[in-house]
Amino acid sequence: MNKTKRTLLTMILLTMVLQIALSGCAGSGGRGKSLYEHGLDIVALMDEMVNSSYGSLLSDAADIEKMRQTLATGDYTAPQAVYEMEVPTVGDMFAYAEVDAVTASFSDSLKKLLDNRSAASLVTLINSQSGAAALAASSIYTAAKTFVSSETEEGILYLYTFQEGNPIAVVFTTGEDGTVTATGTFLMAEGFDAASAEQLQALFREAGFPGAMRLLPDAP
């Protein structure tokens, strides 16, 4: 396949992935799944992604394939622990960085848009510190779903850790009419103990997450 055709195919596939992610709304009837359970759905999908030929549709780079192989050695069937973190608003991020905010004149809608993007941006920042290949791989193997839930009205992050395998950050952002979008991303940072809540919180604090981390009970 020549480069032009491959680029076109990649653009089409990325568009399809985005459309699927944004259209996967769950019904509002019945008890419905908890955020914890929706996060597990994301984890299962990401596990399938790294253990299939999915990534080859988007990139044939050798360094990204090496990253995929590393991710695929993990066991993501059940988390070792799941932590909850508050997602900072853009205003929180400016205050934490001791930078004057420039959003005072923004509408509530624009502030909400920026707030919903803040957590994903900080996860990307963490991954960027491990190099371009790690950042590209984490982007390719990101998964998302949208559903209806009344469990949260604010953005929140669940960090799923595993006995073997990279931690997965699932960011939940709220939309209109009770919708919530969950976006899962592998954490590609190296040199830390994923079982240590203190090291994990320190990693996120360095990236701009000033909030506390709490251990969640197992899913019902």
Secondary structure as the mmCIF struct_conf table of DSSP 4:
data_model
#
loop_
_struct_conf.conf_type_id
_struct_conf.id
_struct_conf.beg_label_comp_id
_struct_conf.beg_label_asym_id
_struct_conf.beg_label_seq_id
_struct_conf.end_label_comp_id
_struct_conf.end_label_asym_id
_struct_conf.end_label_seq_id
HELX_RH_AL_P HELX_RH_AL_P1 LYS A 3 SER A 23
HELX_LH_PP_P HELX_LH_PP_P1 CYS A 25 GLY A 27
BEND BEND1 SER A 28 ARG A 31
HELX_RH_AL_P HELX_RH_AL_P2 LEU A 35 VAL A 50
TURN_TY1_P TURN_TY1_P1 ASN A 51 ASN A 51
BEND BEND2 SER A 52 SER A 53
HELX_RH_3T_P HELX_RH_3T_P1 TYR A 54 LEU A 57
TURN_TY1_P TURN_TY1_P2 LEU A 58 LEU A 58
HELX_RH_AL_P HELX_RH_AL_P3 ALA A 62 ALA A 72
TURN_TY1_P TURN_TY1_P3 THR A 73 THR A 73
BEND BEND3 GLY A 74 GLY A 74
STRN STRN1 ASP A 75 ASP A 75
BEND BEND4 THR A 77 ALA A 78
BEND BEND5 GLN A 80 GLN A 80
STRN STRN2 ALA A 81 GLU A 86
HELX_LH_PP_P HELX_LH_PP_P2 VAL A 87 THR A 89
HELX_RH_AL_P HELX_RH_AL_P4 VAL A 90 TYR A 96
TURN_TY1_P TURN_TY1_P4 ALA A 97 GLU A 98
TURN_TY1_P TURN_TY1_P5 ALA A 104 SER A 105
BEND BEND6 PHE A 106 PHE A 106
HELX_RH_AL_P HELX_RH_AL_P5 ASP A 108 SER A 128
TURN_TY1_P TURN_TY1_P6 GLN A 129 SER A 130
HELX_RH_AL_P HELX_RH_AL_P6 ALA A 132 ILE A 140
TURN_TY1_P TURN_TY1_P7 TYR A 141 TYR A 141
STRN STRN3 ALA A 143 VAL A 148
BEND BEND7 SER A 150 GLU A 151
BEND BEND8 GLU A 153 GLU A 154
STRN STRN4 ILE A 156 THR A 161
BEND BEND9 GLN A 163 GLN A 163
STRN STRN5 GLU A 164 GLU A 164
BEND BEND10 GLY A 165 GLY A 165
STRN STRN6 ILE A 168 THR A 174
HELX_RH_3T_P HELX_RH_3T_P2 GLU A 176 GLY A 178
STRN STRN7 THR A 179 PHE A 186
BEND BEND11 GLY A 191 PHE A 192
TURN_TY1_P TURN_TY1_P8 ALA A 194 ALA A 195
HELX_RH_AL_P HELX_RH_AL_P7 ALA A 197 ALA A 207
TURN_TY1_P TURN_TY1_P9 GLY A 208 GLY A 208
BEND BEND12 GLY A 211 GLY A 211
STRN STRN8 MET A 213 LEU A 215
HELX_LH_PP_P HELX_LH_PP_P3 LEU A 216 ALA A 219
#
